[in-house]
Amino acid sequence: MPKLPAPTHSTVAFQTRTTAIAAKEGANPCQVPPRAAASASAAKASAHSERARWPSRARCLLPALGWYEWREEMRVDKATGEVVKVNQPYYITRKDRRPLCFAGLMSRWKDPGDPEPTLTCAILTRPGAGRAGEIHERMPVVLPDEAHAQWLDPARTDPAEVAALIEEHAQTDFDLVRVGRGINRTEEDSEKLIEPLETG
């Protein structure tokens, strides 16, 4: 089994209301405590990428309701009246609010100090597109329901075919939901983290 792809500097956070899934090198996604802002080391998806050469048994899907990105914005400080820069979080989700699935790669990683191998995974990313591209230059690869079986099909071993599957089916039509900055606090963990921020 090959090593995990080298993670990029891009960080993805995704929310599943009561359960968050973390995908990072050396982390077991089945043992991560529930946390709305789970960090994920992301692997770039590209038709010419080494990632496409992974064996079919390494492909996986990671379910979520959405993910977060931050954008620098100007805002008037109510206390001082000054215009200040803030990192405003946005929750990115399907328009119908149904769960989605990130395309991922998984592998078993052996820590020399651990007798048992650890199941690890990484989320594939692609250039930002649609409304999500307004927030960040990259975004996770989200596959629609009808492409799930094709992505997981062990008989699909041609790298070019797998890359074409991503190119053809990766979704880009998402809603941007401006949310409160409670997502920045580790002690926060509730459905309020995905509720729209009231204007005014």
C-alpha positions as CSV (number, residue, x, y, z in Angstrom):
1,M,0.0,0.0,0.0
2,P,1.5,3.4,-1.0
3,K,2.0,6.2,1.4
4,L,-0.5,9.0,1.9
5,P,-0.2,11.9,-0.5
6,A,1.7,14.9,0.9
7,P,-0.9,17.2,2.4
8,T,-1.3,20.7,1.0
9,H,-1.5,23.9,3.0
10,S,-5.2,24.0,2.4
11,T,-7.3,23.1,5.5
12,V,-10.9,21.9,5.2
13,A,-13.4,21.9,8.1
14,F,-16.6,20.0,7.8
15,Q,-19.7,19.6,9.9
16,T,-22.0,16.7,10.4
17,R,-24.1,18.2,13.2
18,T,-23.2,15.7,15.9
19,T,-20.3,13.9,14.3
20,A,-17.2,15.4,12.6
21,I,-14.8,13.3,10.6
22,A,-11.1,14.2,10.5
23,A,-8.9,13.1,7.7
24,K,-5.2,13.8,8.2
25,E,-2.0,11.9,7.9
26,G,-1.6,9.7,11.0
27,A,-5.2,10.2,12.3
28,N,-7.8,7.5,12.5
29,P,-11.1,9.0,11.3
30,C,-13.0,6.5,13.4
31,Q,-11.5,7.8,16.7
32,V,-11.8,11.5,16.3
33,P,-13.9,13.1,19.0
34,P,-17.1,14.9,17.8
35,R,-16.1,18.4,16.8
36,A,-17.7,20.7,14.3
37,A,-14.4,22.1,13.1
38,A,-12.4,19.0,12.1
39,S,-9.1,19.8,10.3
40,A,-8.3,17.8,7.2
41,S,-5.1,17.5,5.3
42,A,-6.1,17.6,1.7
43,A,-4.6,16.0,-1.3
44,K,-4.7,17.7,-4.7
45,A,-6.8,16.0,-7.3
46,S,-5.6,16.4,-10.9
47,A,-5.7,14.4,-14.1
48,H,-1.9,14.4,-14.1
49,S,-1.5,13.8,-10.4
50,E,0.3,10.8,-8.8
51,R,-2.9,10.4,-6.6
52,A,-4.8,9.0,-9.6
53,R,-2.4,6.1,-9.6
54,W,-3.5,4.9,-6.2
55,P,-5.0,1.4,-6.3
56,S,-8.8,1.2,-6.4
57,R,-9.0,-0.3,-2.9
58,A,-7.6,3.0,-1.6
59,R,-10.5,5.1,-2.7
60,C,-13.2,6.1,-0.2
61,L,-16.0,8.5,0.5
62,L,-16.3,10.8,3.6
63,P,-19.8,12.0,4.4
64,A,-20.5,15.4,5.8
65,L,-23.1,18.2,5.7
66,G,-20.7,20.8,4.5
67,W,-17.4,22.5,5.2
68,Y,-16.0,25.9,6.3
69,E,-13.8,28.5,4.7
70,W,-12.8,31.9,5.9
71,R,-12.7,35.2,4.0
72,E,-11.1,38.4,5.2
73,E,-13.8,41.2,5.3
74,M,-14.0,44.8,6.5
75,R,-16.4,45.5,9.3
76,V,-17.3,48.4,11.6
77,D,-16.4,47.7,15.2
78,K,-19.6,48.5,17.2
79,A,-17.6,49.4,20.3
80,T,-15.2,51.8,18.7
81,G,-16.7,52.7,15.4
82,E,-13.5,51.8,13.6
83,V,-13.4,49.8,10.4
84,V,-11.5,46.6,11.1
85,K,-10.5,43.4,9.2
86,V,-12.1,40.2,10.4
87,N,-11.8,36.6,9.2
88,Q,-15.5,35.8,8.5
89,P,-16.3,32.1,8.4
90,Y,-18.7,30.7,5.7
91,Y,-20.4,27.3,5.8
92,I,-20.5,25.7,2.4
93,T,-23.2,23.2,1.8
94,R,-25.6,21.7,-0.8
95,K,-28.5,23.9,-1.8
96,D,-30.9,21.2,-0.7
97,R,-29.0,20.8,2.6
98,R,-28.7,17.0,2.1
99,P,-25.5,15.3,3.2
100,L,-22.6,15.2,0.7
101,C,-19.6,13.0,0.2
102,F,-16.0,14.0,-0.3
103,A,-13.8,11.9,-2.5
104,G,-11.0,10.5,-0.5
105,L,-8.0,8.1,-0.4
106,M,-7.2,5.8,2.4
107,S,-4.3,3.7,3.6
108,R,-3.1,1.8,6.6
109,W,-0.2,3.5,8.3
110,K,2.1,1.7,10.6
111,D,3.6,3.6,13.5
112,P,6.8,1.9,14.7
113,G,5.6,2.3,18.3
114,D,2.1,0.9,17.7
115,P,1.6,-2.9,17.1
116,E,-1.6,-2.3,15.1
117,P,-1.7,-0.3,11.8
118,T,-3.8,2.8,11.7
119,L,-6.4,3.5,9.1
120,T,-5.7,7.0,7.6
121,C,-7.3,9.0,4.8
122,A,-7.0,12.3,2.9
123,I,-9.6,14.4,1.2
124,L,-9.0,15.2,-2.5
125,T,-9.1,18.9,-3.5
126,R,-9.5,20.7,-6.8
127,P,-9.4,24.3,-8.0
128,G,-12.1,26.4,-6.4
129,A,-15.2,26.8,-8.6
130,G,-18.7,28.2,-8.4
131,R,-19.5,30.2,-5.3
132,A,-17.0,28.2,-3.2
133,G,-14.3,29.6,-5.5
134,E,-15.3,33.1,-4.3
135,I,-14.0,32.1,-0.8
136,H,-10.9,29.9,-1.5
137,E,-8.7,29.0,-4.5
138,R,-9.2,25.3,-3.7
139,M,-12.2,23.2,-2.6
140,P,-12.8,19.5,-1.7
141,V,-13.8,17.1,-4.4
142,V,-17.5,16.4,-3.8
143,L,-19.1,13.6,-5.8
144,P,-22.8,13.3,-6.5
145,D,-24.8,10.3,-5.4
146,E,-24.9,8.8,-8.8
147,A,-21.0,8.7,-9.0
148,H,-20.4,7.0,-5.6
149,A,-20.6,3.5,-6.9
150,Q,-18.2,4.3,-9.8
151,W,-15.7,5.9,-7.5
152,L,-15.7,2.9,-5.2
153,D,-15.7,0.3,-8.0
154,P,-12.7,-1.9,-7.5
155,A,-12.7,-2.8,-11.2
156,R,-12.0,0.8,-12.1
157,T,-8.2,0.8,-12.1
158,D,-7.3,3.0,-15.1
159,P,-5.8,6.3,-13.6
160,A,-7.1,8.3,-16.6
161,E,-10.6,7.0,-16.2
162,V,-10.6,7.8,-12.5
163,A,-9.3,11.3,-13.1
164,A,-12.0,11.7,-15.8
165,L,-14.6,10.6,-13.3
166,I,-13.6,13.5,-11.0
167,E,-13.4,16.0,-13.9
168,E,-16.9,15.0,-15.1
169,H,-18.8,14.6,-11.9
170,A,-17.2,16.9,-9.2
171,Q,-19.9,19.2,-7.9
172,T,-19.5,23.0,-7.8
173,D,-23.0,24.2,-7.1
174,F,-23.1,25.0,-3.4
175,D,-24.6,27.6,-1.1
176,L,-22.4,30.0,1.0
177,V,-23.8,30.5,4.4
178,R,-22.4,33.3,6.5
179,V,-22.1,32.0,10.0
180,G,-20.9,33.2,13.5
181,R,-17.3,33.1,14.5
182,G,-18.1,30.6,17.2
183,I,-16.5,28.0,14.9
184,N,-13.2,29.5,15.9
185,R,-13.6,28.4,19.5
186,T,-12.8,24.8,20.3
187,E,-15.3,24.7,23.1
188,E,-18.2,25.4,20.7
189,D,-19.9,22.3,19.3
190,S,-23.6,22.6,18.4
191,E,-25.9,23.0,15.5
192,K,-25.6,26.8,15.9
193,L,-22.3,26.6,14.1
194,I,-24.1,26.1,10.8
195,E,-27.0,28.5,11.4
196,P,-27.0,31.7,9.2
197,L,-25.6,34.7,10.9
198,E,-28.3,37.4,11.5
199,T,-27.6,40.6,9.6
200,G,-27.7,44.0,11.2
